Structure formats: C-alpha cells, structure tokens
Amino acid sequence: MQNRYWLAFATAMLMFPQIAETLYSPALVSLAEGFAVSAAHASLTLSLYFVAFAVGVLFWGRLCDIKGRRPTMLAGLALYTLAALAALLASDFSQLLAARMVAAFAAAVGSVVTQTALRDRYNGAELARVFSLIGACLAISPALGMLGGGWLDQAFGYRGVLAAQLILASALLAWGWQAMPETQAAAPALTPLRQVLMRLLADRRVLLASALVALFNIAVFAWYSLAPFVFERLGQAQWMGYSGVGLALGSLAGARLNALLLGRAVAAATLMKGAALLLVVGALGMTAIGESPWIVAPMALVMIAFAMAIPLLLGSALVAYADCRGTAAALFGLLYYLQIGAGLMVVGMLQMLAPGLLLIALAICALSLGYLRYLRG
C-alpha cells in the first residue's frame, strides 16, 4: 500500500510541470488584456519559463545527489508555492514575469528528482513498466491542464488560473511531506560538472538529440503559446480548452503506436522517419486550413509525432554516459530546455503558428537524417 501511495505521488509530480503550464496557456489572452501588454509579451511568460526550467533541472538534479531526494523535493515545492503566491499578487507585468521564472525554476524539481527517485527504487524491466504506466497519465496531462485552464479563465479570468496553480502547489507540498521517501542509499562520488559538460558538447550524438528534442517540444508549445490568440481572433476562446482533448488523444495514439511497432520489431530509425513525416503532414495541414477551429486536427498529428519521437531520442542520447548518468542527464536537460526557451521566444515574437510549425518540421527532417545512424547502431 505504501509503495502504491508513493507511486501515485511520483506520477502526480511528473504530471505537475505539464499541468501547471497547460493550465496557464488558455489564460494568455486575458493576461495580456489584464496587464495591457501585447500578445508577444504575454507569450514571453511561456518562453522564459523554459529557460528558468532548464536551470532548475540542473540545480535540483545536482542538489538531490548532495542533500538527498526528500529534502530537495520539499524545498522545490515550497519555493514553487511562494512563487505562485507572488504571481497571484503581482500588480505589474514585470513582477509577474519574475514570479513565473522562479516558479519555472522550482517546477523542474518535479521532473528531475522524481525520475531520479524512481531509478533509485526500480531498475530494468520493472522500471520500464513503471514508466509505461506513468506515461499513460502524462499523455492526458495537457488535456487536464487546458480544460481546467479554459474553464477557470472563462469563470474567473487569469487570476483564477494563478490561484489554481497556488492551490495545486500547496496540495502537492502537503502530500509530499507525507508520501515522499528518501530513496538515496548513499551520497555518490560526484563527477565534476565541467568534465561531463565538455564531453557532451564534443558529442555529435548528444548535440543532435538535444536539438531534435528541443524542436519537437517547440512544435508542441508553439501551440500553447499562439493558439489562444488564434481562437480569440475567431471569437471562440473556449476552443483552446477543448483542444486539449484532441491533443491528448493524439499523444495517447502516438505512445500506443510506438509501443505496438516496437513490439513488432520495427526499427527505431524507421519510427523516427515516420514521426518526422507526420510532423510535416500536420504542419502542411495547418497551413492549408488557415485560422479555423479545425486546426486542432492537424495539431493532433503533431502530437502523435511528438509521442513517437521523444522516447526514441531520450532513450538513445546518453548510452555512452553510464559512468555519470545523473549529471549527464541534468546537463542534457539543460541543453535542450535552453533551446526550447530560445525557440519559443522567436515563436512568440513572430506570432505565426502554421508557418513557424512548417519551418520547425523541415528542420527536424534535416537533423533526423544525421541522427538515424545512431538509432540504427
């Protein structure tokens, strides 16, 4: 029973960063109006989130090796709670932006520390089964966040969404105090960060994988950043929340398709080609449809592509780093989250969803050609 209770908390913590952000996305329009800023400035709160999240991944990942999993998790949740309160009380846009960046930095604890703790407790086939079960929950996270955020924004405006983030963080902090165990057996010998970083930066496989992970994420989060304004121009703002259902179905379909094809011994390189092709088809479909509520349909294809490609990339990027897996994973996360943040800044400034998605899809096709040999190996 205790093991199930801990697994439920671990699942909630892995879902937390996704839900917290997709909850916020439908409120971007009302936030822009409330603080009297442009759409590009409102989208900046989402792009800068990933920059701060990238730094948080490295910080919390390193700290949990030094101080332990439980105290690090509780510290991160406490910091997020304070940042969410500051965002709710913000009276101008600069205060909100600062609070959001601190919240992003803190939210990273849910990803990196939870994964580390799960690897402490499980290994091999058992770990794969645990991640498979959690993956199904992660697939519905965007739908939960966007539906909840859409309803809260319609009922209470952006402050309702910020209040929900505060309540969510407070509840997780209380739950974590009860459920989070200390899973670290003993403090490991820490490999110097600079040494691992130099290895990563000289590794073509890692650089290609980080760029591909970043581009697939930019394709998805461009939707969360720009689609609210598309639906607002159409006079159908409520569709932003409903679109989360379509995106979740796409994600679930992609995860299921991946598992089915891998079970039939389809090569990882073939799956990567299929994911890149689906992304191009989705981008072309969105371009052909134009500004219409039906752009949700080609975006679902993008989610299928994302769900197929990301496990392949994350599972193959760090095979040569068994001697420093934790530090390498934290630095790898830092690399691709920084790229996601930079890419979303560009997307936010351009405010062009379909053309931007098409450019991203073409870049993914080009980089995938270079990465296929690592998947074949």
C-alpha positions in Angstrom: 0.0 0.0 0.0 2.8 2.4 0.9 4.5 1.6 -2.4 1.3 2.5 -4.3 0.9 5.7 -2.3 4.5 6.7 -3.3 3.9 5.8 -6.9 0.7 7.9 -7.0 2.7 10.9 -5.7 5.5 10.3 -8.1 3.0 10.2 -11.0 1.4 13.4 -9.8 4.9 15.1 -9.6 5.8 14.1 -13.1 2.4 15.4 -14.3 2.8 18.6 -12.3 5.0 20.7 -14.7 2.9 19.8 -17.7 -0.4 20.5 -15.9 0.9 23.8 -14.4 1.9 25.1 -17.8 -1.1 23.9 -19.9 -3.4 25.3 -17.2 -1.8 28.7 -17.8 -2.0 28.6 -21.6 -5.7 29.4 -22.0 -5.3 32.5 -19.8 -2.7 34.2 -22.1 -5.3 36.4 -23.8 -6.9 37.6 -20.6 -3.5 38.1 -19.0 -2.4 40.3 -22.0 -5.6 42.3 -21.5 -5.3 42.5 -17.7 -1.7 43.8 -17.8 -2.2 45.8 -21.0 0.7 44.1 -22.9 0.9 42.7 -26.4 0.4 39.1 -27.4 4.2 38.8 -27.9 4.9 40.0 -24.4 2.2 37.6 -22.9 3.8 34.7 -24.8 7.2 35.7 -23.3 6.0 34.4 -19.9 5.8 30.9 -21.5 9.1 31.0 -23.4 11.1 32.4 -20.4 9.5 29.6 -18.3 11.6 27.1 -20.2 14.8 29.0 -19.7 14.3 29.0 -16.0 13.1 25.4 -16.0 16.4 24.4 -17.7 18.5 26.0 -15.0 16.2 24.3 -12.4 16.8 20.8 -13.9 20.5 21.2 -13.4 20.2 22.8 -9.9 17.7 20.3 -8.4 19.3 17.3 -10.1 22.7 18.2 -8.6 21.2 19.1 -5.2 19.3 15.8 -4.8 22.6 14.0 -5.1 24.2 16.2 -2.5 21.3 16.7 0.0 19.0 13.7 -0.8 15.8 13.3 -2.7 13.2 14.1 0.0 14.6 17.4 1.2 15.2 18.6 -2.3 11.7 17.7 -3.4 10.1 19.5 -0.5 12.3 22.6 -1.0 11.4 22.8 -4.6 7.6 22.5 -3.9 7.9 25.1 -1.1 9.6 27.5 -3.5 7.0 27.0 -6.2 4.2 27.7 -3.7 5.8 31.0 -2.8 6.4 31.9 -6.4 2.7 31.1 -7.3 1.6 33.3 -4.4 3.8 36.1 -5.7 2.4 35.7 -9.3 -1.1 35.9 -7.9 -0.3 39.1 -6.0 1.7 40.7 -8.9 0.5 44.2 -9.7 2.5 44.8 -12.9 3.8 42.6 -15.7 7.5 42.7 -14.6 6.5 41.3 -11.2 4.5 38.5 -12.9 7.4 37.7 -15.2 9.8 37.4 -12.3 7.4 35.3 -10.3 6.9 33.0 -13.3 10.6 32.4 -13.8 11.1 31.5 -10.1 8.1 29.1 -10.4 9.6 27.5 -13.5 12.9 27.1 -11.7 11.1 25.4 -8.9 8.8 23.2 -11.1 11.8 21.4 -12.5 12.1 19.6 -9.2 9.0 17.6 -10.2 10.7 16.2 -13.3 14.4 15.6 -12.4 14.0 14.5 -8.7 11.1 12.2 -9.3 12.9 10.4 -12.2 16.0 10.1 -10.0 14.0 8.6 -7.1 12.2 6.1 -9.4 15.6 5.0 -10.7 16.7 4.6 -7.1 13.8 2.2 -6.4 13.4 0.3 -9.6 15.6 -1.0 -12.4 15.5 -3.0 -15.6 12.1 -4.3 -16.8 10.4 -3.2 -13.6 11.5 0.4 -14.2 10.2 0.2 -17.8 6.8 -1.0 -16.6 6.6 1.9 -14.1 7.5 4.5 -16.7 5.0 2.9 -19.1 2.2 3.3 -16.6 3.2 6.8 -15.7 3.5 7.6 -19.4 -0.2 7.0 -19.9 -1.0 9.5 -17.2 1.4 12.0 -18.7 -0.4 11.8 -22.1 -3.6 13.2 -20.5 -1.8 15.9 -18.6 -2.2 18.5 -21.4 -6.0 17.8 -21.6 -6.5 18.2 -17.9 -4.5 21.4 -17.8 -6.1 23.0 -20.9 -9.6 22.1 -20.0 -9.1 23.3 -16.4 -7.4 26.4 -17.5 -10.0 27.2 -20.1 -12.8 26.8 -17.5 -11.0 28.9 -14.9 -10.2 31.6 -17.3 -13.8 31.8 -18.5 -15.1 31.9 -15.0 -12.5 33.9 -13.1 -10.0 35.3 -15.6 -6.3 34.8 -15.4 -6.2 35.3 -11.6 -8.4 32.2 -11.3 -5.7 30.2 -13.1 -2.9 31.7 -11.0 -4.9 30.8 -7.8 -5.3 27.3 -9.1 -1.6 26.9 -9.5 -1.1 28.1 -5.9 -3.6 25.6 -4.6 -2.1 22.8 -6.7 1.4 23.5 -5.4 0.2 23.7 -1.8 -1.6 20.4 -2.1 1.5 18.7 -3.6 3.7 20.1 -0.8 1.4 18.7 1.9 1.2 15.3 0.0 4.9 15.2 -0.5 5.5 15.8 3.2 3.6 12.6 3.9 4.5 10.5 0.8 8.0 11.4 -0.3 10.6 8.9 1.0 14.3 9.3 1.0 15.4 6.8 -1.7 19.1 7.6 -1.9 21.1 4.8 -0.4 24.3 6.8 0.0 25.8 10.0 -1.4 27.6 9.2 -4.6 31.0 10.4 -5.7 30.2 13.4 -7.8 31.8 13.7 -11.3 32.9 17.4 -11.9 30.2 19.2 -13.9 32.7 20.8 -16.3 34.2 17.5 -17.2 30.9 16.0 -18.2 29.8 19.1 -19.9 32.9 19.1 -22.2 32.1 15.5 -23.1 28.6 16.3 -24.0 29.5 19.4 -26.1 32.0 17.3 -28.1 29.5 14.5 -28.7 27.6 14.9 -32.0 25.0 12.3 -31.0 24.1 14.4 -27.9 24.1 17.7 -29.8 21.8 16.3 -32.5 19.5 14.7 -29.9 19.2 17.8 -27.8 18.3 19.9 -30.9 15.7 17.4 -32.0 14.1 17.1 -28.6 14.0 20.9 -28.4 12.4 21.3 -31.9 9.7 18.7 -31.2 8.9 20.5 -27.9 8.9 23.9 -29.6 6.4 22.5 -32.2 4.1 21.5 -29.3 4.5 24.5 -27.1 4.1 26.9 -30.0 0.5 25.8 -29.9 0.2 26.6 -26.2 1.8 29.9 -26.8 0.0 31.1 -30.0 -3.3 29.1 -30.4 -5.1 31.1 -27.6 -4.8 34.2 -29.8 -5.9 32.4 -32.9 -9.1 31.3 -31.1 -9.6 34.7 -29.7 -9.5 36.2 -33.2 -12.1 33.7 -34.2 -14.3 34.7 -31.3 -14.1 31.1 -29.9 -11.7 31.4 -27.0 -13.4 28.3 -25.3 -11.9 26.1 -28.1 -8.5 26.5 -26.5 -9.5 24.4 -23.5 -11.4 21.9 -25.6 -8.4 21.4 -27.9 -6.6 19.7 -25.1 -8.8 16.7 -25.6 -7.7 16.3 -29.2 -4.0 16.8 -28.3 -4.3 14.2 -25.5 -5.8 11.7 -27.9 -3.0 12.4 -30.4 -0.4 11.8 -27.7 -2.0 8.6 -26.5 -2.3 7.4 -30.1 1.4 8.1 -30.7 2.5 6.4 -27.5 0.4 3.3 -28.3 1.6 3.3 -31.9 5.2 3.4 -30.8 4.7 0.5 -28.4 2.9 -1.5 -31.0 5.5 -1.0 -33.7 8.5 -1.6 -31.4 6.8 -4.8 -30.2 6.7 -5.9 -33.8 10.5 -5.2 -34.1 10.1 -2.2 -36.4 13.4 -0.4 -36.4 13.8 2.8 -34.3 15.2 4.6 -37.3 12.0 3.8 -39.3 9.9 5.1 -36.4 11.9 8.3 -36.4 11.3 8.8 -40.1 7.6 8.2 -39.6 7.5 10.8 -36.8 9.2 13.4 -38.9 6.9 12.7 -41.8 3.8 13.0 -39.6 5.0 16.4 -38.3 5.4 17.7 -41.9 1.9 16.5 -42.8 0.5 18.1 -39.7 2.3 21.4 -40.4 1.1 21.4 -44.1 -2.5 20.6 -42.9 -2.4 23.5 -40.5 -1.1 25.8 -43.3 -3.9 24.6 -45.7 -6.7 25.0 -43.2 -5.7 28.5 -42.1 -7.2 30.1 -39.0 -10.1 27.8 -38.1 -11.1 25.7 -35.1 -10.3 22.7 -37.2 -6.6 23.3 -36.9 -6.9 21.0 -33.9 -7.0 18.1 -36.3 -3.5 18.6 -37.9 -2.2 19.5 -34.4 -3.2 16.1 -33.2 -0.8 14.6 -35.9 1.9 16.8 -34.4 1.2 15.2 -31.0 1.4 11.7 -32.5 4.8 12.6 -34.0 6.0 14.0 -30.7 4.9 10.9 -28.7 6.7 8.7 -31.2 10.0 10.6 -31.4 10.7 11.8 -27.8 11.1 8.3 -26.2 13.4 7.3 -29.1 15.6 10.4 -28.6 15.7 10.3 -24.8 16.4 6.6 -24.8 19.3 6.8 -27.2 21.1 10.1 -26.5 23.1 9.1 -23.4 24.1 5.5 -23.9 27.8 6.4 -23.6 27.4 8.0 -20.1 26.8 5.2 -17.7 29.6 6.4 -15.5 27.9 9.7 -14.9 24.3 9.2 -15.9 22.7 11.6 -13.4 25.0 14.5 -14.1 24.8 13.8 -17.9 21.0 13.7 -17.8 20.8 17.0 -15.9 23.2 18.7 -18.3 21.4 17.2 -21.3 18.1 18.6 -20.0 19.8 22.0 -19.5 20.9 21.9 -23.2 17.5 21.2 -24.7 15.4 23.3 -22.3 17.6 26.3 -23.1 17.0 25.7 -26.8 13.2 25.3 -26.2 13.2 28.7 -24.3 15.1 30.4 -27.1 12.9 28.9 -29.8 9.7 29.9 -28.1 11.0 33.4 -27.8 11.3 33.5 -31.6 7.9 31.9 -32.0 6.4 34.5 -29.6 7.9 37.4 -31.4 6.8 36.2 -34.9 3.2 35.2 -33.8 2.9 32.9 -36.8 1.7 29.4 -35.9 1.4 27.5 -39.1 4.4 28.9 -41.0 6.5 28.5 -37.9 5.4 24.9 -37.4 6.3 24.1 -41.0 9.8 25.6 -40.6 10.3 23.5 -37.4 9.1 20.4 -39.3 11.6 20.9 -42.1 14.4 21.5 -39.6 13.5 18.2 -37.8 13.6 16.3 -41.1 17.1 17.7 -41.9 18.5 16.9 -38.5 16.8 13.5 -38.4 18.8 12.4 -41.4 22.0 12.9 -39.4 20.6 11.1 -36.3 19.4 8.0 -38.0 22.7 6.2 -37.9 22.8 6.4 -34.1 19.3 4.8 -34.0 20.5 2.1 -36.3 23.5 1.4 -34.2 
